[in-house]
Amino acid sequence: MEEIRIRGRAVSRGIAIGPARPMAGAEQAVAAAKIKKKAIPDEQQRFLQAVRHCAAWLRARIEESTGQRADILVTHLAMVEDPYLEQLVLRHIEEERDNAENALMRAVETIAGRLAALPDEVFRQRADDLYDEGRRLLRCLRQGDIAGEEMASGTGALVLARQIPPSSAALMDGETVWGLATEFGTATSHTAILARGLGIPAVVGAQGMMAGVREGDMVIIDGLRGEVVLRPGKKALQDAEDSRRHFLQQQKLLQKLAGLPAQTTDGHTVALLANIGLAGECEGALARGAEGVGLFRTEFLYMETGQPPGEERQYTAYTAAARRMQGRPLTVRTVDAGADKPLPGYVMPVEDNPALGLRGVRLSLADPQFFKIQLRAVLRTATLGNVRLMYPMVSQVEELDACDALLRECAQELQQEGLGPVAIPPQGIMIETPAAVWTAETLAKKAEFFSIGTNDLTQYILAVDRGNPNMQYLYNHCHPAVLWAISHVVQAAHAKGRRVAVCGEMAADPKAALLLVGLGVDELSMGADSILGVKQAIRGVSYKKAQALAQKALAAESATKVEALLRDEGLSHK
């Protein structure tokens, strides 16, 4: 049969070559069935028993797992035991006279459907997670026990599937799974996160792939170009082998930098930290030389189930990350929701322009009791050591004052409850709005550190919706207006002795990162898989050259001119 090439999206770098192991779909049809009134208690009890069985199975797997695997299985345990899901199922059984199977899938469809309809792909991934656990509960209802969808064991192969259930992905390893490719999925899916953590090349979005693959077919999964090749010819195999060999050589060279500082040739040092969404990502970050966590995106915790997490769930997640960082800084950003990231299970107002509405710290301050749950969890975690607290979407000093007042109120409550002396951790803010940029001098008097979120800052400075595909030609973090804003913030912060980090996508771009270094940024925070490439770029130039490059960029007329400047210097941020 002829060679078939299918384009997708690369989500874990590398190239895998080997035999295909197609994974059967996990969909299960459920026929509508009604029960008699007298059967309601028994049917409800049957569902609750299935929940207990699934929860026990997941707890056993959690005890056997560590790192990201354990974190993801904990997330799925929270979904199985979600009170909202339970109430909805029991209500369908009682009021609609559905049997347990039909009531379960109706409830899952309701909750997951709301998540899947949201514009942010992270929320859509939570819908996939919920469907996964719905299928597990359904199997338990039908079989009276649990049989997982674990990856098949045996010799190494490339797993191909329409979609890999997240809890099944959590049980895979790099010895039996050499590469992953799916027809659906996102870069933020649990499967993609695990693949990156394990160093398994992965491609998602390779639609139509399953129709052309057979068990044992030779396959290439190209996690550099985002391509799956079915039954490759001799030339394709040779090209893939050459690319794989070159990539591994480069990675081996980069890995030697893990223990070295991000230091320019003339001795200027910049701290490189990691952005994480799960505590289990800490191991991969440390292995790549991360000096701490510059951004813990806590909204992932709010997407696990249909309800916001309680204090204990948050405390467990934050302490897991703090312990894994072993005294290195852990920067916990309070929940950054609103606009394109509504919170499941949390009633939010309908707004004509949500991007300019109740989002970030504005949403938290609008509901102090909701906010205090997170602040208490962070304060308890801070007793372990080097924890920093960061507030998103700050635009005026009154917001920082209000956050500080609530934090101190929580600290007093915890002391009265017997926690002992509660220290207030360093409080910093995200610089994402023009208002924060141009009042940075005032904000620096109270904020103990700044972290510039270049994704939103670029959006607001350029008045360009970063999620609008029609506007992508205008969205560019190398625009001189963005660079001038960063320069102003750095100068204002340094005048008050404050450090400045950048945690947006710009920090993960090795070439654009040199502009940030030249502008005087102290810390760069990024996904763990970008750390070594950025470190290599920094170690290859002098601070003097980076400063000169930044000054030329500030004097440029447009983003196009900045890009031309980078090309002329042998650099390109693309």
Secondary structure, DSSP 8 states (H G I E B T S, - for coil): ---EEEE-EEEE-SEEEEEEEE-----------B--GGGHHHHHHHHHHHHHHHHHHHHHHHHH--HHHHHHHHHHHHHHT-HHHHHHHHHHHHHH-B-HHHHHHHHHHHHHHHHHTSSSHHHHHHHHHHHHHHHHHHHHHHHSS--------SS-EEEEES---HHHHTT--TTTEEEEEESS--TTSHHHHHHHHHT--EEE--TTGGGG--TT-EEEEETTTTEEEES--HHHHHHHHHHHHHHHHHHHHHHTTTTS-EE-TTS-EEEEEEEESSGGGHHHHHHTT--SEEEEEGGGGGGSSSS---HHHHHHHHHHHHHHHTTS-EEEE----BTTB--TT------S-GGGSS-THHHHHHSHHHHHHHHHHHHHHHTTS-EEEEESS--SHHHHHHHHHHHHHHHHHHHHTT--------EEEEE-SHHHHHTHHHHTTT-SEEEE-HHHHHHHHHT--TT-GGGTTT--TT-HHHHHHHHHHHHHHHHTT-EEEE-SHHHHSHHHHHHHHHTT--EEEE-GGGHHHHHHHHHTS-HHHHHHHHHHHHT-SSHHHHHHHHHHTT----
